[in-house]
Amino acid sequence: MKRLCFIYLTSVLTAWAHNAPSPLMHWDCQKKFLKDGELVAQKGFNLKINSPLPEQKVAGIPSLGNPGKEAWVASQKVSKLQMPELALTVSSWISVDKAIPTGGIVGYFQDNGNSESGWVLGYDKEHFSIGLASAGNQRMTYLQGKTKYQTGKLYHVAATYDGSELRLYVNGKLDASSKEQTGAIRYPDQARLALAGYVDSNENFPHTGTIREVYIYDLCATDEGIAHEFDHGKGMTEESLKPTLAFEHEAPPFLQMATQNSIGVNWATTLPSTGTLFWGETAECKNTIPVTELDKFHHMTITGLQPDTQYFYRTESISQSGDVLKTNVSTFETAPEADSPIAFAIISDTQGNPKVANKMATYAWAQRPDFLVIPGDLTSTGTDHTHWTEHFFPSMDVLIKRVPMYPVLGNHERNAHWYYDYMNLPDPEYYYTFHYGPAQFFMIDSNKKCTPGSEQYEWLEKELKKSQAKWKMVVHHHPVYSSDANDYGDLWKTNKSSRGDMNVRAMSKLYDQYGVDVVFNGHIHSYERTWQVKEGKVVQRGGIQYFVTGGGGGPLEEAGPSRPKFQNTVKKGHHYAMVRINGDVFEFQAYDEQGKLFDSLRYTRQQK
């Protein structure tokens, strides 16, 4: 087995070129090596770069930052025969400006189900890692380090493999090791060589941060060799680096918690900022609220407003470096008196389909609702930050910058901290209540226990018991009643199904007991309207109207082959809904992906 006793890398940071082994690949990430949309390799393969890159000075060297827009992929096909096989050393000088669950520094691999092969040097939200698959193991080992990195700091991250042991180093020191892999490195038949990102055939997570230099060897370095390489550049790890992130909105301003006299305005920026919230009765927005706390997430409340009145607002955010981020003027309206007519939109399960979600939001805004209710699954994976910044907020901006948004958690949010970071709802945020006009809404997290004796059950009973609202409405993600084909028992294989979520069905006893009028749910990616139901049975009046409105963008589902008695109307298709209330009159309309009405309901409380 070939083994390299010392690495004296041919870096501009060292003077050891005459002693250095020849790398298999080497990228010196400086602007002067960018040519015709490629980063020219010192050895190996050029990398395709389509977007402008910020410049970062490291030890006086103008190095390249990656703003997280794209990974740098080899501009020509790279064969597995051109990659290290019997031994590997990969050495990098990098910073991470944005911690993500699956980050990549450099790699050539596939990690799809049972197809795991190749290797990738990368990181998760806290630690660096090396993933590698060998001939002696059918699965890839992801060896995670112990050192918690700090965003915005430069690190020397390296890994070695000698056919029997995989080792990860951070700043010259051994950080983790594993003997799970043995023999030659096992590669996929096809893969893409990529820097500044975690890239295989179905995943592409660009790196955000500085890439100073990367080497790949088909030799295995010793601990002393790695330590020696770090010693020659360790001064770089003490430097302060400028953020490579562009100063932008992660979440443009959006509205929540409107009352007759106040409204919440929330927004988030990619970098910590201060700023100003401007508002007023005209587009000049002459009133100001200073944002004095340096933070990425801003939750402001405008108070002293008049009921049922239109206002204007805009924001300015200022980064630590003095960059200013301004928004255009938008509008909002305060809540009306308790006896006023109201109208609101419902869009659920937008998930990872921003194109459809944006269409639903645009249609809904055209009807000028007072507010928006979202019965869960705002994202496909709530722990993936990009699903918020690239899917949910851009798709819903047209609506939620003008009307307040009231969400509940779905199962796809995974109770992620991002939900709590972005939203500003009454504590504890996963359940809460709010009033709007003649209606009171009770917002429930159906991922948690909803059975008698649970925290939410007891809270809901207390709130319903004291409610004086004319209309009582409950919102949670999982449906009490559903005709779905396979979520609650596969009706194409068996005739057994609970026909809904039993956790929240237990809570429906409270709905019956305390006069809840309507329940809105999502989770099932189709539309369903029940007959009125009371104590588990269909009634002609005096029951509760249940709606499943899960067609905001997620992959569509269909009803089972048989019709349960509670079912009135079902439809497979993306959709949104509008609800209108005027005194004792309740109206409901559902609209498809072309904006066409496909179902409606109208009744009065006397008929109920």
Phi, psi and omega per residue, in radians:
M1 nan 2.252 3.117
K2 -1.257 2.362 3.121
R3 -2.435 2.313 -3.123
L4 -1.660 2.070 -3.075
C5 -1.272 -0.698 3.098
F6 -2.443 2.454 2.997
I7 -1.801 2.026 2.955
Y8 -1.962 1.575 -2.962
L9 -1.195 2.599 -3.121
T10 -1.416 0.780 -3.111
S11 -1.409 2.663 3.007
V12 -1.130 -0.210 -3.118
L13 -1.523 -0.141 -3.101
T14 -2.174 2.941 3.096
A15 -2.147 0.697 -2.994
W16 -2.027 0.355 -3.027
A17 -0.992 -0.577 -3.077
H18 -1.258 -0.286 3.122
N19 -1.768 -0.120 -2.913
A20 -1.388 2.438 2.935
P21 -1.222 2.769 -3.099
S22 -1.450 2.160 3.102
P23 -1.262 2.704 3.034
L24 -1.306 -0.641 3.106
M25 -2.541 2.590 -3.100
H26 -2.715 2.233 3.067
W27 -2.167 2.087 3.023
D28 -1.734 1.855 -2.909
C29 -1.514 1.327 3.085
Q30 -2.077 2.655 -3.118
K31 -1.042 -0.553 -3.091
K32 -1.176 -0.271 3.115
F33 -1.669 0.064 3.014
L34 -1.438 2.214 -3.097
K35 -2.607 2.127 3.069
D36 0.910 0.808 3.075
G37 1.329 0.332 3.123
E38 -2.370 2.574 2.922
L39 -1.606 1.961 -3.067
V40 -1.291 2.175 -3.127
A41 -1.294 2.497 2.978
Q42 -1.221 -0.533 3.013
K43 -2.743 2.390 -3.141
G44 1.842 -2.346 -2.933
F45 -1.951 2.365 3.046
N46 -1.172 2.685 -3.105
L47 -2.013 2.334 -3.124
K48 -1.394 2.268 3.130
I49 -2.318 2.048 -3.021
N50 -1.677 -0.456 -3.032
S51 -1.995 2.764 3.107
P52 -1.072 2.517 -3.126
L53 -2.026 2.376 3.073
P54 -1.194 2.585 -3.141
E55 -1.738 2.450 -3.087
Q56 -2.309 2.298 3.121
K57 -1.592 2.134 3.109
V58 -2.164 2.054 -3.068
A59 0.917 0.646 3.135
G60 1.387 -0.017 -3.106
I61 -1.682 2.197 3.134
P62 -1.243 1.605 -3.056
S63 -1.657 2.950 -3.063
L64 -1.737 2.369 2.964
G65 -1.781 2.725 3.040
N66 -2.029 2.081 -3.057
P67 -1.398 0.165 3.075
G68 1.481 0.279 3.138
K69 -1.518 -0.629 -3.112
E70 -2.735 2.676 3.007
A71 -1.447 2.811 3.122
W72 -1.742 1.894 -3.028
V73 -1.876 2.492 3.136
A74 -0.917 2.352 -3.058
S75 -1.393 -0.059 3.037
Q76 -2.373 2.832 -3.117
K77 -1.157 2.334 3.134
V78 -1.966 2.176 -3.136
S79 -1.494 2.628 3.078
K80 -1.096 -0.384 3.113
L81 -1.245 -0.259 3.132
Q82 -1.651 0.070 -3.112
M83 -1.825 2.742 3.084
P84 -1.012 2.471 -3.084
E85 -2.091 -0.941 -3.030
L86 -1.567 -0.387 3.134
A87 -2.688 2.720 -3.079
L88 -2.572 2.380 2.831
T89 -2.309 2.241 3.042
V90 -2.178 2.278 -3.046
S91 -2.291 2.315 -3.088
S92 -2.508 2.606 2.947
W93 -2.013 1.978 -3.015
I94 -2.556 2.835 2.928
S95 -2.221 2.650 3.050
V96 -1.945 2.081 3.105
D97 -1.718 -0.300 -3.119
K98 -2.407 1.915 -3.138
A99 -1.310 2.153 3.129
I100 -2.255 2.782 -3.087
P101 -1.102 -0.583 -3.082
T102 -2.307 1.621 -3.116
G103 -1.939 2.614 -3.141
G104 -2.244 2.452 3.035
I105 -1.745 -0.939 3.087
V106 -2.739 2.521 -3.136
G107 -3.034 2.866 3.049
Y108 -2.540 1.747 -2.933
F109 -2.863 2.975 2.893
Q110 -2.338 2.429 3.078
D111 -2.469 1.365 -3.058
N112 -2.234 1.792 -3.135
G113 1.075 -2.101 3.126
N114 -1.540 -0.026 3.130
S115 -1.642 1.633 -3.109
E116 -2.187 2.041 -3.110
S117 -2.796 2.782 -3.103
G118 1.563 -2.756 3.141
W119 -2.624 2.735 3.117
V120 -2.667 2.221 2.995
L121 -1.598 2.183 -3.053
G122 -2.765 -2.565 -3.064
Y123 -2.910 2.822 2.952
D124 -1.984 -2.673 -3.057
K125 -1.276 -0.206 -3.091
E126 -2.355 -0.534 -2.960
H127 -2.277 2.737 2.994
F128 -1.413 2.848 -3.092
S129 -2.722 2.826 2.973
I130 -2.311 2.212 3.052
G131 -1.898 2.371 -3.099
L132 -2.694 2.493 3.063
A133 -2.122 2.425 -3.108
S134 -2.180 3.033 3.106
A135 -1.124 -0.416 -3.080
G136 -1.583 0.075 -3.105
N137 -2.617 2.240 -3.077
Q138 -1.359 -0.229 -3.138
R139 -2.022 2.694 3.109
M140 -1.396 2.370 2.992
T141 -1.560 2.194 3.002
Y142 -1.813 1.759 -3.110
L143 -1.529 2.003 -3.092
Q144 -1.733 2.361 3.110
G145 -1.334 3.029 3.140
K146 -1.751 -0.422 -3.095
T147 -1.272 2.201 3.055
K148 -1.483 2.073 -3.121
Y149 -1.390 2.754 3.037
Q150 -1.879 2.339 3.109
T151 -1.136 2.545 3.095
G152 1.456 0.014 3.111
K153 -1.913 2.544 3.120
L154 -1.445 2.416 3.113
Y155 -2.286 2.631 2.907
H156 -1.692 1.999 -3.115
V157 -2.068 2.172 -3.082
A158 -2.435 2.793 3.082
A159 -2.587 2.623 3.098
T160 -2.353 2.726 3.043
Y161 -2.582 2.305 -3.098
D162 -2.084 0.270 -3.125
G163 1.671 -0.184 3.126
S164 -2.405 -0.332 -3.123
E165 -2.533 2.382 3.090
L166 -1.840 2.267 -3.051
R167 -2.318 2.441 3.130
L168 -2.081 2.365 -3.102
Y169 -2.173 2.454 3.032
V170 -2.259 2.141 -3.119
N171 0.881 0.854 2.997
G172 1.442 -0.106 -3.085
K173 -1.992 2.512 3.072
L174 -1.095 2.183 -3.068
D175 -1.907 -0.405 3.111
A176 -2.974 2.715 3.087
S177 -2.589 2.747 -3.134
S178 -2.660 2.520 3.056
K179 -1.989 0.423 3.141
E180 -1.233 -0.500 -3.096
Q181 -1.769 2.464 3.124
T182 -2.503 2.593 3.107
G183 1.499 -2.960 -3.088
A184 -1.119 2.663 3.066
I185 -1.177 2.296 -3.141
R186 -1.694 2.147 -3.065
Y187 -1.940 2.691 3.013
P188 -1.275 2.774 3.095
D189 -1.147 -0.554 3.107
Q190 -2.399 2.372 3.087
A191 -2.782 2.963 3.096
R192 -2.020 2.229 3.022
L193 -1.327 2.154 -3.040
A194 -2.432 2.437 2.930
L195 -1.908 2.790 3.040
A196 0.996 0.748 3.086
G197 2.984 2.770 3.053
Y198 -1.764 1.866 -2.950
V199 -2.321 2.077 2.876
D200 -2.345 -2.788 -2.975
S201 -1.198 -0.455 -3.101
N202 -2.247 0.195 3.097
E203 -2.386 2.439 3.124
N204 -2.614 1.710 -3.124
F205 -2.018 1.723 -3.101
P206 -1.114 2.573 3.091
H207 -1.431 2.509 3.005
T208 -2.062 2.014 -3.101
G209 2.658 -3.047 -3.120
T210 -1.596 2.386 2.985
I211 -2.009 1.864 -3.107
R212 -1.480 -0.845 -3.073
E213 -2.876 2.542 3.139
V214 -2.438 2.342 3.071
Y215 -2.172 2.549 2.969
I216 -2.253 2.254 3.113
Y217 -2.108 2.639 2.983
D218 -1.708 0.575 3.058
L219 -2.241 2.857 3.134
C220 -1.961 2.097 -3.107
A221 -1.396 2.685 3.019
T222 -1.475 2.961 3.053
D223 -1.014 -0.698 -3.119
E224 -1.137 -0.650 3.138
G225 -1.140 -0.737 3.111
I226 -1.145 -0.760 3.128
A227 -1.074 -0.673 3.133
H228 -1.105 -0.765 3.131
E229 -1.080 -0.735 3.129
F230 -1.129 -0.732 -3.099
D231 -0.977 -0.622 -3.092
H232 -1.353 -0.164 3.114
G233 -2.276 0.179 -3.001
K234 -1.120 -0.378 3.087
G235 -1.070 -0.466 3.137
M236 -1.157 -0.525 -3.082
T237 -1.252 -0.199 3.138
E238 -1.713 -0.038 -3.121
E239 -1.417 2.685 3.013
S240 -1.609 2.198 -3.117
L241 -1.833 2.519 3.011
K242 -1.240 2.546 3.080
P243 -1.106 2.413 3.063
T244 -1.495 -0.255 3.085
L245 -1.116 2.368 2.978
A246 -1.238 2.540 3.126
F247 -1.413 1.744 -3.054
E248 -2.440 3.066 3.036
H249 -1.454 2.200 2.889
E250 -1.347 -0.684 3.052
A251 -2.364 1.932 3.075
P252 -1.077 2.806 -3.081
P253 -0.920 2.317 3.068
F254 -2.436 2.827 -2.950
L255 -1.887 2.579 3.039
Q256 -2.639 2.815 2.960
M257 0.897 1.080 3.052
A258 -1.416 2.326 2.988
T259 -2.123 -3.058 3.108
Q260 -1.202 -0.352 -3.042
N261 -2.211 0.071 -3.085
S262 -2.745 2.931 3.037
I263 -2.737 2.579 3.091
G264 -1.657 2.372 3.089
V265 -2.111 2.145 -3.102
N266 -2.128 2.547 2.967
W267 -2.791 2.872 -3.132
A268 -2.463 2.511 3.131
T269 -2.063 2.752 -3.108
T270 -1.184 -0.472 3.106
L271 -2.136 2.655 3.089
P272 -0.965 2.470 -3.070
S273 -2.632 2.798 2.897
T274 -1.935 -2.865 3.090
G275 2.700 -2.663 -3.069
T276 -2.591 2.418 2.958
L277 -1.792 2.070 3.135
F278 -1.774 2.432 3.107
W279 -2.695 2.859 3.111
G280 3.036 -3.133 -3.134
E281 -1.481 -0.109 3.046
T282 -2.278 2.977 -3.110
A283 -1.175 -0.161 3.081
E284 -1.249 -0.395 3.088
C285 0.884 1.095 -3.023
K286 -1.326 -0.300 3.131
N287 -1.561 2.571 -3.091
T288 -2.331 2.582 2.985
I289 -2.230 2.024 -3.109
P290 -1.263 2.504 3.035
V291 -1.851 1.690 -3.000
T292 -1.600 -0.380 -3.089
E293 -1.469 2.195 3.117
L294 -1.315 1.944 -3.056
D295 -2.795 2.848 3.033
K296 -1.461 -0.533 -3.046
F297 -1.882 2.195 -3.090
H298 -2.107 2.226 3.129
H299 -2.241 1.803 -3.084
M300 -2.036 2.665 3.093
T301 -2.211 2.201 3.054
I302 -1.598 2.183 -3.107
T303 -2.058 3.071 3.095
G304 1.284 0.495 -3.087
L305 -1.654 2.891 3.083
Q306 -1.685 2.561 3.135
P307 -1.116 2.613 2.981
D308 0.909 0.776 -3.052
T309 -2.246 2.430 3.089
Q310 -1.451 2.403 3.069
Y311 -2.306 2.987 3.133
F312 -2.140 2.667 3.098
Y313 -2.728 2.782 3.000
R314 -2.735 2.923 -3.139
T315 -2.276 2.673 2.956
E316 -2.255 2.308 3.105
S317 -2.103 2.463 -3.100
I318 -2.198 2.145 3.135
S319 -1.363 2.991 3.125
Q320 -1.101 -0.485 3.131
S321 -1.506 0.017 3.076
G322 1.662 0.012 3.089
D323 -1.190 2.487 -3.088
V324 -2.015 2.309 -3.140
L325 -2.095 2.016 -3.071
K326 -1.964 2.597 3.028
T327 -1.949 2.785 3.023
N328 -1.278 2.828 3.109
V329 -1.214 2.358 3.028
S330 -2.199 3.140 -3.078
T331 -2.193 2.813 2.934
F332 -2.632 2.928 3.114
E333 -2.333 2.401 3.111
T334 -1.326 2.845 3.137
A335 -1.201 2.631 -3.110
P336 -1.569 -3.095 3.053
E337 -1.124 2.846 -3.013
A338 -1.144 -0.401 -3.108
D339 -1.739 0.231 -3.075
S340 -1.484 2.583 2.977
P341 -1.108 2.597 3.088
I342 -2.405 2.815 3.039
A343 -2.521 2.413 3.118
F344 -2.504 2.732 -3.135
A345 -1.762 2.676 3.058
I346 -2.243 2.153 3.057
I347 -2.388 2.166 -3.080
S348 -2.269 2.715 3.036
D349 1.019 0.837 3.078
T350 -1.143 -0.656 3.038
Q351 0.797 -2.538 -3.004
G352 -1.576 0.794 -3.120
N353 -2.327 1.226 -3.049
P354 -1.105 -0.456 3.141
K355 -1.132 -0.867 3.130
V356 -1.211 -0.752 -3.133
A357 -1.015 -0.727 3.119
N358 -1.134 -0.636 3.095
K359 -1.125 -0.754 3.118
M360 -1.112 -0.746 -3.141
A361 -1.132 -0.672 -3.140
T362 -1.170 -0.771 3.066
Y363 -1.054 -0.785 -3.114
A364 -1.090 -0.773 3.141
W365 -1.067 -0.604 3.135
A366 -1.075 -0.404 3.108
Q367 -1.596 0.003 3.057
R368 0.938 1.060 3.074
P369 -1.236 2.798 3.047
D370 -1.311 -0.587 -3.128
F371 -2.809 3.057 -3.104
L372 -2.167 2.337 3.015
V373 -1.914 2.305 3.126
I374 -2.138 1.885 -3.139
P375 -1.403 0.744 2.956
G376 1.733 3.012 -3.092
D377 0.935 1.002 3.052
L378 -1.158 -0.539 -3.080
T379 -2.239 2.893 3.014
S380 -1.319 -0.746 3.136
T381 -2.443 1.819 -3.039
G382 -1.142 -0.382 3.109
T383 -1.383 -0.223 3.099
D384 -1.575 1.926 -3.042
H385 -1.010 -0.629 -3.099
T386 -1.127 -0.420 3.125
H387 -1.210 -0.423 3.013
W388 -1.428 -0.842 -2.991
T389 -1.403 -0.436 -3.094
E390 -1.919 -0.306 -3.130
H391 -1.933 -1.170 -2.941
F392 -1.171 -1.043 -3.017
F393 -1.126 -0.752 3.102
P394 -1.090 -0.652 -3.080
S395 -1.271 -0.550 -3.048
M396 -1.721 -0.076 -3.034
D397 -0.957 -0.701 -3.090
V398 -1.001 -0.470 -3.094
L399 -1.772 -0.856 -2.969
I400 -1.370 -0.147 3.005
K401 -1.394 -0.170 -3.089
R402 -2.084 -0.406 3.109
V403 -2.293 2.532 -3.119
P404 -1.170 2.549 -3.090
M405 -1.928 2.334 3.130
Y406 -2.195 1.744 -3.102
P407 -1.782 2.865 2.829
V408 -2.175 2.840 3.138
L409 -1.330 2.367 2.952
G410 -1.780 3.103 3.116
N411 -1.199 -0.488 -3.101
H412 -1.313 -0.310 3.046
E413 -1.191 -0.435 -3.136
R414 0.979 0.507 -3.132
N415 0.935 0.556 -3.035
A416 -1.138 2.581 3.138
H417 -1.098 -0.417 -3.130
W418 -1.061 -0.639 3.108
Y419 -1.004 -0.824 -3.108
Y420 -1.295 -0.525 3.097
D421 -1.144 -0.767 -3.052
Y422 -1.433 -0.683 -3.059
M423 -1.429 2.767 3.054
N424 -2.406 1.493 -3.034
L425 -2.071 2.848 3.125
P426 -1.056 2.480 3.122
D427 -1.022 2.486 0.089
P428 -1.593 0.297 3.063
E429 1.353 -0.598 3.102
Y430 -1.399 -0.283 2.838
Y431 -2.444 2.582 -3.101
Y432 -2.976 3.001 3.071
T433 -2.331 2.687 3.039
F434 -2.620 2.738 3.106
H435 -1.927 2.548 2.991
Y436 -2.644 1.998 -3.084
G437 1.008 -2.302 -3.085
P438 -1.460 0.059 -3.027
A439 -1.965 2.536 2.958
Q440 -2.091 2.341 -3.103
F441 -1.920 2.431 3.127
F442 -2.078 1.913 -2.981
M443 -1.761 2.139 -2.957
I444 -2.134 2.512 2.998
D445 -1.652 1.758 -3.071
S446 -1.426 0.049 2.972
N447 -1.332 -0.421 3.128
K448 -1.695 3.014 -3.085
K449 -1.083 2.318 3.083
C450 -2.142 0.232 -3.093
T451 -1.467 2.822 3.130
P452 -0.930 2.380 -3.109
G453 1.629 -0.251 3.136
S454 -1.347 2.826 -3.113
E455 -0.997 -0.816 -3.086
Q456 -1.231 -0.640 3.135
Y457 -1.072 -0.822 -3.117
E458 -1.182 -0.674 3.099
W459 -1.103 -0.800 -3.091
L460 -1.119 -0.725 3.128
E461 -1.070 -0.741 3.131
K462 -1.106 -0.752 -3.101
E463 -1.227 -0.715 3.131
L464 -1.160 -0.666 -3.090
K465 -1.096 -0.646 -3.091
K466 -1.652 -0.077 -3.088
S467 -1.202 2.340 3.086
Q468 -1.930 0.162 -3.077
A469 -1.171 2.525 3.094
K470 -1.170 -0.710 -3.138
W471 -2.048 2.224 3.106
K472 -1.980 2.173 -3.071
M473 -2.265 2.373 3.140
V474 -1.975 2.433 3.122
V475 -2.249 2.181 2.952
H476 -2.663 2.881 -2.969
H477 -1.271 -0.920 -3.032
H478 -1.400 2.427 -3.052
P479 -1.412 2.470 3.023
V480 -1.198 -0.703 3.129
Y481 -2.264 2.368 -3.123
S482 -2.652 2.437 3.059
S483 -1.651 0.168 -3.050
D484 -0.973 2.601 -3.007
A485 -1.256 -0.591 -2.964
N486 -2.532 0.103 3.127
D487 -1.320 -0.509 -3.057
Y488 -2.134 0.456 -3.093
G489 2.344 2.199 -3.055
D490 -1.322 1.733 -3.054
L491 -1.341 -0.033 2.992
W492 -1.589 -0.127 3.137
K493 -2.152 -0.359 -3.114
T494 -2.620 2.820 3.088
N495 -1.709 0.263 -3.126
K496 -1.760 2.150 3.093
S497 -2.717 2.465 3.070
S498 -1.361 -0.182 3.099
R499 0.971 0.631 3.117
G500 2.574 3.038 -3.069
D501 -1.495 2.100 -3.052
M502 -1.274 -0.439 3.108
N503 -1.065 -0.855 -3.119
V504 -1.450 -0.376 3.084
R505 -1.094 -0.542 3.082
A506 -1.076 -0.567 -3.126
M507 -1.329 -0.315 -3.100
S508 -1.133 -0.323 3.044
K509 -1.040 -0.657 3.087
L510 -1.197 -0.637 3.134
Y511 -1.049 -0.774 3.130
D512 -1.173 -0.744 -3.030
Q513 -1.196 -0.624 -3.002
Y514 -1.970 0.349 2.935
G515 1.291 0.617 3.011
V516 -1.135 2.421 -3.098
D517 -1.615 -0.806 -2.983
V518 -2.446 2.533 3.052
V519 -2.218 2.223 3.123
F520 -1.926 2.286 -3.138
N521 -2.328 2.953 3.015
G522 -2.261 -2.255 3.048
H523 1.298 -0.912 3.069
I524 -1.487 2.165 -3.006
H525 -1.470 1.082 3.060
S526 -2.788 -3.100 -3.129
Y527 -1.913 2.444 3.012
E528 -2.630 2.427 3.009
R529 -2.192 2.260 3.127
T530 -1.574 2.945 2.787
W531 -1.219 2.976 3.012
Q532 -1.162 2.387 -3.069
V533 -2.193 2.368 3.070
K534 -2.421 2.223 -3.138
E535 0.896 0.707 3.061
G536 1.419 0.056 -3.102
K537 -2.173 2.597 3.104
V538 -1.290 2.322 3.109
V539 -2.263 2.846 3.138
Q540 -1.491 -0.481 3.092
R541 -2.732 2.798 3.108
G542 1.469 0.119 3.141
G543 -1.845 -2.929 -3.116
I544 -1.882 2.421 3.092
Q545 -1.640 2.138 -3.138
Y546 -1.901 2.387 3.106
F547 -2.236 2.402 2.930
V548 -1.927 2.078 -3.055
T549 -2.196 0.940 -3.013
G550 -1.602 0.510 -3.040
G551 -1.835 0.571 -3.065
G552 -1.399 -0.104 3.131
G553 2.786 -0.424 -3.100
G554 -1.127 2.853 3.131
P555 -1.002 2.311 -2.964
L556 -1.285 2.586 3.080
E557 -2.146 2.955 -3.120
E558 -2.334 2.878 -3.131
A559 -1.308 2.791 3.095
G560 -1.249 3.091 -3.027
P561 -1.340 -0.270 -3.129
S562 -2.078 2.733 -3.007
R563 -1.792 1.967 3.042
P564 -1.250 2.722 -3.022
K565 -1.174 -0.450 -3.140
F566 -1.302 -0.268 -3.033
Q567 -1.294 2.248 2.979
N568 -1.808 -0.974 -3.071
T569 -2.463 2.346 2.996
V570 -2.271 2.685 3.089
K571 -2.723 2.297 3.033
K572 -1.522 2.141 3.134
G573 2.739 2.664 3.061
H574 -1.217 2.556 -3.040
H575 -2.893 2.946 2.920
Y576 -2.409 2.955 -3.103
A577 -2.355 2.732 3.035
M578 -2.196 2.429 3.077
V579 -2.127 2.366 3.114
R580 -2.268 2.331 -3.119
I581 -2.261 2.287 3.087
N582 -2.427 1.779 -3.107
G583 1.074 -2.020 -3.141
D584 -1.599 -0.008 -3.061
V585 -1.647 2.275 3.090
F586 -2.078 2.214 3.076
E587 -2.187 2.468 3.129
F588 -2.394 2.330 3.070
Q589 -2.344 2.416 3.077
A590 -2.033 2.378 -3.046
Y591 -2.165 2.477 -3.073
D592 -1.534 -3.000 -3.047
E593 -1.175 -0.293 3.070
Q594 -1.688 0.094 3.135
G595 1.402 0.243 -3.107
K596 -1.651 2.418 3.112
L597 -1.174 2.250 3.094
F598 -2.181 -0.192 3.051
D599 -2.712 2.549 3.116
S600 -2.634 2.761 -3.126
L601 -2.596 2.413 3.084
R602 -2.489 2.279 3.041
Y603 -2.684 2.905 3.051
T604 -1.953 2.849 -3.097
R605 -1.090 -0.519 3.108
Q606 -1.124 -0.676 3.113
Q607 -1.232 -0.498 3.133
K608 -1.172 nan nan
